[in-house]
Amino acid sequence: PRIQHALTHFDWLLHTLRAEAPGPIAGLAAPGTWVAREGLAAYALPAPLKKLMEER
């Protein structure tokens, strides 16, 4: 789905893509760490991304 989010100094247009990994991906570490949906609340996400994740 397409999401449009207005910020004070620019408009942000996101074209989202949903993907699922078959399991843990070996060798990834911060900043490329994958986070389980249940753990997303512990991370600072931009409002439109947080909204998208809450809708799914």
Distance bins in CASP14 RR format, pairs under 12 A and 6 or more apart:
PFRMAT RR
TARGET T0000
AUTHOR 0000-0000-0000
RMODE 2
METHOD distances of the structure
MODEL  1
1 13 0 0 0 0 0 1 0 0 0 0 0
1 14 0 0 0 0 1 0 0 0 0 0 0
1 15 0 0 0 0 1 0 0 0 0 0 0
1 16 1 0 1 0 0 0 0 0 0 0 0
1 17 0 0 0 0 1 0 0 0 0 0 0
1 18 0 0 0 0 1 0 0 0 0 0 0
1 48 0 0 0 0 0 1 0 0 0 0 0
1 51 0 0 0 0 0 1 0 0 0 0 0
1 52 1 0 0 1 0 0 0 0 0 0 0
1 55 0 0 0 0 1 0 0 0 0 0 0
1 56 0 0 0 0 1 0 0 0 0 0 0
2 12 0 0 0 0 0 1 0 0 0 0 0
2 13 1 0 0 1 0 0 0 0 0 0 0
2 14 1 0 0 1 0 0 0 0 0 0 0
2 15 1 0 1 0 0 0 0 0 0 0 0
2 16 1 0 0 1 0 0 0 0 0 0 0
2 17 0 0 0 0 0 1 0 0 0 0 0
2 48 0 0 0 0 0 1 0 0 0 0 0
2 52 0 0 0 0 0 1 0 0 0 0 0
3 11 0 0 0 0 0 1 0 0 0 0 0
3 12 0 0 0 0 1 0 0 0 0 0 0
3 13 1 0 0 1 0 0 0 0 0 0 0
3 14 1 0 1 0 0 0 0 0 0 0 0
3 15 0 0 0 0 1 0 0 0 0 0 0
3 16 1 0 0 1 0 0 0 0 0 0 0
3 17 0 0 0 0 0 1 0 0 0 0 0
3 46 0 0 0 0 0 1 0 0 0 0 0
3 47 0 0 0 0 0 1 0 0 0 0 0
3 48 1 0 1 0 0 0 0 0 0 0 0
3 49 0 0 0 0 1 0 0 0 0 0 0
3 50 0 0 0 0 0 1 0 0 0 0 0
3 51 1 0 0 1 0 0 0 0 0 0 0
3 52 1 0 0 1 0 0 0 0 0 0 0
3 53 0 0 0 0 0 1 0 0 0 0 0
3 55 0 0 0 0 1 0 0 0 0 0 0
4 10 0 0 0 0 0 1 0 0 0 0 0
4 11 1 0 0 1 0 0 0 0 0 0 0
4 12 1 0 0 1 0 0 0 0 0 0 0
4 13 1 0 1 0 0 0 0 0 0 0 0
4 14 1 0 0 1 0 0 0 0 0 0 0
4 15 0 0 0 0 0 1 0 0 0 0 0
4 16 0 0 0 0 0 1 0 0 0 0 0
4 48 0 0 0 0 1 0 0 0 0 0 0
4 51 0 0 0 0 0 1 0 0 0 0 0
4 52 0 0 0 0 0 1 0 0 0 0 0
5 11 1 0 0 1 0 0 0 0 0 0 0
5 12 1 0 1 0 0 0 0 0 0 0 0
5 13 1 0 0 1 0 0 0 0 0 0 0
5 14 1 0 0 1 0 0 0 0 0 0 0
5 16 0 0 0 0 0 1 0 0 0 0 0
5 46 1 0 0 1 0 0 0 0 0 0 0
5 47 1 0 0 1 0 0 0 0 0 0 0
5 48 1 0 1 0 0 0 0 0 0 0 0
5 49 0 0 0 0 1 0 0 0 0 0 0
5 50 0 0 0 0 0 1 0 0 0 0 0
5 51 0 0 0 0 1 0 0 0 0 0 0
5 52 0 0 0 0 0 1 0 0 0 0 0
6 12 1 0 0 1 0 0 0 0 0 0 0
6 13 0 0 0 0 0 1 0 0 0 0 0
6 47 0 0 0 0 0 1 0 0 0 0 0
6 48 0 0 0 0 1 0 0 0 0 0 0
7 13 0 0 0 0 0 1 0 0 0 0 0
7 46 0 0 0 0 1 0 0 0 0 0 0
7 47 0 0 0 0 1 0 0 0 0 0 0
7 48 0 0 0 0 1 0 0 0 0 0 0
11 48 0 0 0 0 0 1 0 0 0 0 0
12 46 1 0 0 1 0 0 0 0 0 0 0
12 47 0 0 0 0 1 0 0 0 0 0 0
12 48 1 0 0 1 0 0 0 0 0 0 0
12 49 0 0 0 0 0 1 0 0 0 0 0
13 48 0 0 0 0 1 0 0 0 0 0 0
14 46 0 0 0 0 1 0 0 0 0 0 0
14 47 0 0 0 0 0 1 0 0 0 0 0
14 48 1 0 0 1 0 0 0 0 0 0 0
14 49 1 0 0 1 0 0 0 0 0 0 0
14 51 0 0 0 0 0 1 0 0 0 0 0
14 52 1 0 0 1 0 0 0 0 0 0 0
15 48 0 0 0 0 0 1 0 0 0 0 0
15 52 0 0 0 0 0 1 0 0 0 0 0
16 48 0 0 0 0 1 0 0 0 0 0 0
16 49 0 0 0 0 1 0 0 0 0 0 0
16 51 0 0 0 0 0 1 0 0 0 0 0
16 52 1 0 0 1 0 0 0 0 0 0 0
16 53 0 0 0 0 0 1 0 0 0 0 0
16 55 0 0 0 0 0 1 0 0 0 0 0
16 56 0 0 0 0 1 0 0 0 0 0 0
17 52 0 0 0 0 0 1 0 0 0 0 0
18 37 0 0 0 0 0 1 0 0 0 0 0
18 52 0 0 0 0 1 0 0 0 0 0 0
18 53 0 0 0 0 0 1 0 0 0 0 0
18 55 0 0 0 0 0 1 0 0 0 0 0
18 56 1 0 0 1 0 0 0 0 0 0 0
19 25 0 0 0 0 0 1 0 0 0 0 0
19 34 0 0 0 0 0 1 0 0 0 0 0
19 56 0 0 0 0 0 1 0 0 0 0 0
20 34 0 0 0 0 0 1 0 0 0 0 0
20 36 0 0 0 0 0 1 0 0 0 0 0
20 37 0 0 0 0 0 1 0 0 0 0 0
20 56 0 0 0 0 0 1 0 0 0 0 0
21 28 0 0 0 0 0 1 0 0 0 0 0
21 34 1 0 0 1 0 0 0 0 0 0 0
21 35 0 0 0 0 0 1 0 0 0 0 0
21 36 0 0 0 0 0 1 0 0 0 0 0
23 34 0 0 0 0 1 0 0 0 0 0 0
23 36 0 0 0 0 0 1 0 0 0 0 0
24 33 0 0 0 0 0 1 0 0 0 0 0
24 34 1 0 0 1 0 0 0 0 0 0 0
24 35 0 0 0 0 0 1 0 0 0 0 0
24 36 0 0 0 0 1 0 0 0 0 0 0
25 32 0 0 0 0 1 0 0 0 0 0 0
25 33 0 0 0 0 1 0 0 0 0 0 0
25 34 1 0 0 1 0 0 0 0 0 0 0
25 35 0 0 0 0 0 1 0 0 0 0 0
26 34 0 0 0 0 0 1 0 0 0 0 0
27 33 0 0 0 0 1 0 0 0 0 0 0
27 34 0 0 0 0 0 1 0 0 0 0 0
28 34 1 0 0 1 0 0 0 0 0 0 0
28 35 0 0 0 0 0 1 0 0 0 0 0
30 43 0 0 0 0 0 1 0 0 0 0 0
31 43 0 0 0 0 0 1 0 0 0 0 0
32 43 0 0 0 0 0 1 0 0 0 0 0
33 39 0 0 0 0 0 1 0 0 0 0 0
33 40 0 0 0 0 0 1 0 0 0 0 0
33 42 0 0 0 0 0 1 0 0 0 0 0
33 43 0 0 0 0 1 0 0 0 0 0 0
34 40 0 0 0 0 0 1 0 0 0 0 0
34 43 0 0 0 0 0 1 0 0 0 0 0
35 41 0 0 0 0 1 0 0 0 0 0 0
35 42 1 0 0 1 0 0 0 0 0 0 0
35 43 1 0 0 1 0 0 0 0 0 0 0
35 44 0 0 0 0 0 1 0 0 0 0 0
35 45 0 0 0 0 1 0 0 0 0 0 0
35 53 0 0 0 0 0 1 0 0 0 0 0
36 42 0 0 0 0 0 1 0 0 0 0 0
36 43 0 0 0 0 0 1 0 0 0 0 0
36 53 0 0 0 0 0 1 0 0 0 0 0
37 43 0 0 0 0 0 1 0 0 0 0 0
37 45 0 0 0 0 0 1 0 0 0 0 0
37 50 0 0 0 0 0 1 0 0 0 0 0
37 52 0 0 0 0 0 1 0 0 0 0 0
37 53 1 0 0 1 0 0 0 0 0 0 0
37 54 0 0 0 0 1 0 0 0 0 0 0
37 55 0 0 0 0 0 1 0 0 0 0 0
37 56 0 0 0 0 1 0 0 0 0 0 0
38 53 0 0 0 0 0 1 0 0 0 0 0
39 45 0 0 0 0 0 1 0 0 0 0 0
39 53 0 0 0 0 0 1 0 0 0 0 0
40 49 0 0 0 0 1 0 0 0 0 0 0
40 50 1 0 0 1 0 0 0 0 0 0 0
40 51 0 0 0 0 0 1 0 0 0 0 0
40 52 0 0 0 0 0 1 0 0 0 0 0
40 53 1 0 1 0 0 0 0 0 0 0 0
40 54 0 0 0 0 1 0 0 0 0 0 0
40 56 0 0 0 0 0 1 0 0 0 0 0
41 50 0 0 0 0 1 0 0 0 0 0 0
41 53 0 0 0 0 1 0 0 0 0 0 0
41 54 0 0 0 0 1 0 0 0 0 0 0
43 49 0 0 0 0 1 0 0 0 0 0 0
43 50 0 0 0 0 1 0 0 0 0 0 0
43 53 0 0 0 0 0 1 0 0 0 0 0
44 50 0 0 0 0 1 0 0 0 0 0 0
45 51 0 0 0 0 1 0 0 0 0 0 0
45 52 0 0 0 0 1 0 0 0 0 0 0
45 53 1 0 0 1 0 0 0 0 0 0 0
45 54 0 0 0 0 0 1 0 0 0 0 0
46 52 0 0 0 0 1 0 0 0 0 0 0
46 53 0 0 0 0 0 1 0 0 0 0 0
47 53 0 0 0 0 0 1 0 0 0 0 0
47 54 0 0 0 0 0 1 0 0 0 0 0
48 54 0 0 0 0 0 1 0 0 0 0 0
48 55 0 0 0 0 0 1 0 0 0 0 0
49 55 0 0 0 0 0 1 0 0 0 0 0
49 56 0 0 0 0 0 1 0 0 0 0 0
50 56 0 0 0 0 0 1 0 0 0 0 0
END
